[in-house]
């Protein structure tokens, strides 16, 4: 792996970890809202979190390719 690919992977990895942490926090808040009766809001948040999951998978794959 060349230095540029290493630097890119090293930069993307903490960004991915931040995205995963934000996703987890949003899910916790969404569950809290759901338990207080706002099921529609919870469903909307969960749909948005699905997009974060898809993007996290793509970022993870890109990091793996850079490190190969």
C-alpha positions in Angstrom: 0.0 0.0 0.0 1.4 3.4 -0.9 1.6 6.3 1.5 -1.3 8.2 -0.1 -3.7 5.2 0.2 -2.6 4.7 3.8 -3.2 8.3 4.6 -6.7 8.2 3.0 -7.6 5.0 4.8 -6.3 6.4 8.1 -8.4 9.5 7.5 -11.6 7.6 6.5 -11.5 5.2 9.4 -12.1 7.7 12.3 -14.8 9.3 10.1 -16.5 5.9 9.7 -16.3 5.3 13.5 -17.8 8.7 14.1 -20.6 7.9 11.7 -21.3 4.6 13.5 -21.3 6.4 16.9 -23.7 9.1 15.6 -26.0 6.4 14.2 -26.0 4.6 17.6 -26.9 7.8 19.4 -29.7 8.7 17.0 -31.1 5.2 17.3 -31.1 5.5 21.2 -32.9 8.9 20.9 -35.3 7.5 18.4 -36.2 4.6 20.7 -36.7 7.0 23.5 -39.1 9.1 21.4 -40.9 5.9 20.3 -41.5 4.8 23.8 -43.1 8.2 24.4 -45.7 7.6 21.7 -44.1 9.2 18.6 -43.8 6.0 16.6 -44.0 7.8 13.2 -40.9 9.9 14.1 -39.1 6.7 15.2 -40.0 5.1 11.8 -38.7 8.1 9.9 -35.4 8.1 11.9 -34.9 4.4 11.4 -35.4 4.8 7.6 -32.7 7.6 7.6 -30.4 5.3 9.7 -30.7 2.7 7.0 -29.0 5.1 4.6 -26.2 5.6 7.1 -25.8 1.8 7.3 -25.5 1.5 3.6 -23.0 4.4 3.4 -21.0 2.9 6.3 -20.7 -0.4 4.4 -19.5 1.4 1.3 -16.9 3.4 3.3 -15.7 0.2 5.1 -15.3 -1.5 1.8 -13.4 1.4 0.4 -11.1 1.4 3.4 -10.5 -2.3 3.0 -9.6 -1.8 -0.7 -7.2 1.0 0.2 -5.5 -1.2 2.8 -5.1 -4.2 0.4 
